[in-house]
Amino acid sequence: MREKICWKTMMQLGGLIIDKEQIKMKKRIDTLLYDTDTAKELACYTSPLPYTDTGYYNEWLYKKRTGEYFLYGEGNPGSKWAEKVHYDNSYIAGADIKPLTFEQAERWFEKANNADPELAPDKIYDQEFGTISQDDEKVQAKLYLSSLAKRKLVQLAQKQNKTQSEIVENLIMSE
């Protein structure tokens, strides 16, 4: 149900009948593949302009299985998602994918949440960007280290009279 919210709202706002299956994009940027079909949709932003306005656009925030964030956007000829027509120097409606850093995704989500918390829910924000609370529960994690790093980890643990897990956790938590 969550991933249908943006599309349902877009249809209501724009009066347009859109089948989400028709709108997919896959793009390779700097050797990384971004695919709206395999990534998780987190939130949606609809510009406050009427659908008939040339500047109207929609954006969706996605997260890849590997953790990278990206926007899929589409818009009318006067929007930031418009595509330039090279042969006559004009613009047409367009769509594209734009990779985002963690900080850019967080700022985008805040903007979308302030515009419409139903399309960018607080719960999703807290899961993705919220503060990490203190948690004493221990979970098992499997790490792959070079043999040199493993030897150094063993030495540090012995030298500091701590477990290897405590050394790794202290390193991570000191960031």
Secondary structure as UniProt FT lines:
FT   HELIX           2..4
FT   HELIX           5..14
FT   HELIX           20..22
FT   STRAND          26..29
FT   TURN            30..31
FT   STRAND          32..35
FT   TURN            36..38
FT   STRAND          40..46
FT   TURN            51..52
FT   TURN            54..55
FT   STRAND          57..63
FT   TURN            65..66
FT   STRAND          69..75
FT   TURN            77..78
FT   TURN            80..81
FT   STRAND          83..85
FT   TURN            86..89
FT   STRAND          90..92
FT   STRAND          94..100
FT   HELIX           102..115
FT   TURN            117..119
FT   HELIX           122..129
FT   HELIX           147..160
FT   HELIX           164..173
//
